[in-house]
Structures are given as structure tokens and as C-alpha cells.
């Protein structure tokens, strides 16, 4: 018995020691991890003995990734190896590096952290790196990253800050006259006057609103050669132009129900002075909606829905938008059924909403994602719903790729249909976008 007690005490003592050792090692491991500091790309430097920007960029990336290969790095951050697939010089001291990473823990979150996509347990990234170069007394050079962008963001920024080219494009984009679109019901802006046509441009009727008023915006630059899409409608039964909502002009409507022979003008609201976009729908000649978005602060804004029951003579507020993100598209299919869409926001339930009570309340609509294959990668590029349209008793919807989309040039869209008035949707096919309304 005595020997058994001694053996039990020894086992107990050894067990306690083992637990202490495990806990101590775990604490030591965590302590070592707490000392690891991962530096962000911006501000990270490398010293090299060359002024070849591609060599410096490759060395910079090597040193940067080494942060994720040190001892005690958490497994969810550890990078086993990497490879550079391509390097391009975009401008002086700005290069693009295309590279692949093999993480210890390959998942979508890790790919997101590296601004890349997950492809067969590897992360593929494209980084545009802006370097600041400084010489050292020893004759070496220190390269420090001052900015990191994805290629699409870099291209957009260069376009927007291109100096003389931007000035030339400003006139072409905002002022130079655009040929009208040769369709049955169309408009044109000529000699700073807006006209409408109901016979493919054979005859024209003048819209009795000054061009300054017609194109005014309270937020952004006014176009003097085209109207904001969906801020107007042109049909034989109803022609309407929504304008104003700025400090200079109240929110107004000018409309005709006899193909431009006579016109009426009414005030919708005088309380709005920072309109960014406006959308109009007339499901019936006498029943119409105007949806106005403005008051932008960063990427947030408000929206107000107005309704008329007398063709546009008087208006009342019918509701507000379901989100404060920047409105992308909106419209009503019938007297009660309407839709509003917003930019795709990471983590948000949806960016597409539906009302069936004339804008009083909205419900989120979840679109089934359509996946495509591109360069060995599975993508879900279709993220930006437009306003649905009715055809043959069914609703159809086009979903674009957003401002940063680049699948097949970024223009191809996904077409969906609904048999339950937009509550649920199913994918139909990929389509080229319809021509934008120039006239």
C-alpha cells in the first residue's frame, strides 16, 4: 500500500510539473508573439545598393514578407513562401508588382488582408507601390513606400490628375455636343437648348427650361451636353424633366402630356439645395414619383421620395430611402412597387431594396451571386443592381460590376428575372449593357 501511495504522489507531482511546463511554454510563446510588430506597407523601407526601381521593389517585397516568416508568428499570419510573377514600371519611382503567396492558413480573410484573391490555396496580389528614394552617405539608397494601391485605383487616380489631358477631356465630357441617339423617343442639346423628338429626330420640340437650370446640380459638376440618366422620361403620353434642388433653383418638374405642344411647370420642393442625383418614374400618366439624393457627407447622404397623384401639379413626400449610402439607381414599376440600389458595401446584408407600399417601407432583396471564371480565378463581379424593368409580365434586372469592375472589360452585366414582383430573382444570362441614354 505504501509503495502505491508513493507512486501516486510521484505521478501527481510529475503531472503538476508537466502542466506548469505547458502553461509556462504557452505563456512564453504568447509573450514572444506579443513582441512581434508587423509594419504596414506605407512607411516600410529597404536599403539597397542600386537605383534600379524593379530590383529595389523586389528587395522591398522580400523584406516586407519576412515579417510574416519570423519565429512565433501566429499561424493565421504566417507566409511559407512567395513568388514574383511580374513587375512593371508605371512611372518614376512607381512600380506594379504581381506576386503570389503561400500562406500557412489560406482563407478569404487572409487574401483580403493582402489585397488579393484566393486561388487554389495561394493568394494572388497586384500592388502598385509608390517609393520615396533617399541616398545614404555610404552610397546606398533607401526606398520607402509612401502609397499602396491596386491597379484599378491607380489608373483611376492618374486619369483624374492628368493635368492638361484632364482639361482637354473636361470640355469633351461636360461641354462638347453629343449626337443624339436615333431612337423613337429621344432628346438632344444643341446650341445650349434642349429639344425632344417623338419621331426618331425628324422633328423637334423645344423644352421650355434654360439649360443652366436643367443641368444644375448641388453636388458635383454639371454636364452641359447630356442629362442625368433617369432624371427625365420621354413618351407620347408623358414627357417630364426633373431639375433643380440647388441653391439657385428649387426642385422642379416641367412636363407635357401632348408630345411637347404644351408644357406645365410645378415646384416639387424648395427645401433641398444640395441635390446630387434625381430619378423620376411615371407608372401612370397621373401617378408619378421623384426620388432625390443629396446632402452628401463623405460616402453618406439622404434620400427623399416625392409622389404626385395629379400628373405633376402637386407633390407630397411619400417616404425616405432605406440606406444612407450613395444612391445609384431608383424607380417605380407601378403605383406601389419600387426599387432602390446602392454601392456594394463589404459586410452589408444587401445593396438592393424593394418597396410595395409606395416608398413608405422597404425590404432588403438578396440577389443570388453569379460566379464566373477568369484567369484561373473564381469571381463574383456582378455587384451593382440597376432599376428593374417589366417585359412580358415578368421583371428583369441588370446587375453591373461597379466602378472598379474589370471582368471582360468591366462592361458585361448579369441579367436576372423575377416571377414574384421582385421578391426573389434568378440568373438568366450575361449581356452587354444597353446603350446609355445620350438622347
Beta strands, then each sheet from edge to edge (+ up, - down):
strand 1: 45-48
strand 2: 79-91
strand 3: 94-103
strand 4: 116-119
strand 5: 122-135
strand 6: 141-149
strand 7: 186-190
strand 8: 193-197
strand 9: 205-206
strand 10: 232-234
strand 11: 239-243
strand 12: 251-256
strand 13: 264-269
strand 14: 275-281
strand 15: 288-297
strand 16: 300-308
strand 17: 316-320
strand 18: 327-332
strand 19: 338-342
strand 20: 352-355
strand 21: 363-364
strand 22: 372-374
strand 23: 377-379
strand 24: 384-385
strand 25: 389-391
strand 26: 394-400
strand 27: 413-418
strand 28: 426-431
sheet 1: 1+ 6- 5+ 3- 2+
sheet 2: 1+ 6- 5+ 4-
sheet 3: 7+ 8- 9+
sheet 4: 10+ 11- 12+ 13-
sheet 5: 14+ 15- 16+ 17-
sheet 6: 18+ 19- 20+ 21-
sheet 7: 22+ 23-
sheet 8: 24+ 26- 25+
sheet 9: 24+ 26- 27+ 28-
end
